[in-house]
Amino acid sequence: MNAELLTIGDEILIGQIINTNSVWMAQQLNMAGISVIHMSSVADKKQAIIDALDAASKRSDIVLITGGLGPTKDDITKSTFCEYFSTHLVLDNDVLSDVTIFFNNRNKDVSDINKKQAEVPFGCKVIRNKNGTAPGMWMEKNNVHFISMPGVPYEMQGMITDDVIPELKKRYKLPFIYHKTILTQGIGESVLCELISDWEDGLAINEIGLAYLPSPGMVRLRLSSKGFDEVILKHKIDFEIEKVNPLTSSSTITVDANLAPVHKVTLGTNTGFTITNLPEGGTLTLIIKQDATGNRTGTFTGVKFAGSTATLSTLPNSIDIVTIFNDGTNYYGNIAKDYA
């Protein structure tokens, strides 16, 4: 089953905000066994939205839409939905009750504009909003599911977690999608590609995909596969990792199923760090390890620095790192300076 993510809002297109909704939704869908094949953003313009819905319906089974459900005149998703599905708005009394309770709990009056939030396209499945006022709307056309939700992240996330994914799991038998990542450092993407070329050529027969994800000083190799037997999926990917390990062992930092990028890590209360005995050239990798009590220590490593010593004297509150990855216990990253 394939999904498409459509974000509606001028604020995305002018760079005023970052589209974190699509990233989060893609992660949740992937864990549920639904493949995201396309993401797009469109302006708050009726024809742009209709064209995007029409294009999405030709390539996806599910279209998840966020944004444009507010009560103001520039929020046109509901009216555009009505035109696209040849229907009209009706008042939903359950949603009106939700909106009234929402404002009463905050000692505020419910205005006529707020009451319009309770209007939904006739014939839609209403997704009630436990965290706000704008309901979600689930429509179907030509066997494609169109699910429209608010753009406010925590409101959308509640609907995805509590309503959308559980309903899809009830209706369909969804496969498992399994990923595992090898994090390497000190070797370039092109060199790595040549090194593992023969191994990579053999992945297709086992229906395993490989993606190269380079960042400064590091390359992630992500192996992916999809199927209905989770044990078999994990076994065949683990088997392939065992086969490639002899080729990459000198460069591999970690192998993990859920290696995730993070933007910043807070390290401790000390300030400053000292690096000594560095040879010429290379990008230094900082590895921060966390023990069972939460105490963190840092060390520097790097293939090009083999045989020399780099010491970390104290941990700063935060470190300027180009890329940080977290495998659940340790953090791995390149400091934002090449030492030469």
Secondary structure, DSSP 8 states (H G I E B T S, - for coil): -EEEEEEE-HHHHTTSS--HHHHHHHHHHHHHT-EEEEEEEE-S-HHHHHHHHHHHHTT-SEEEEES--SSSTT--HHHHHHHHTT--EEE-HHHHHHHHHHHHTTT----HHHHGGGEEETT-EEE--SSSS--EEEEEETTEEEEEE-SSHHHHHHHIIIIIHHHHHHHS---EEEEEEEEEESS-HHHHHHHTHHHHHTSGGGT-EEEEEEETTEEEEEEEEEES-HHHHHHHHHHHHHHHHHHHTTTEEEEETT-EEES--B--S-------S--SS-EEEEEEEE-TTS-EEEEEE-GGGTTS--------SB--EEEEEE-SS-EEEEEEEE--
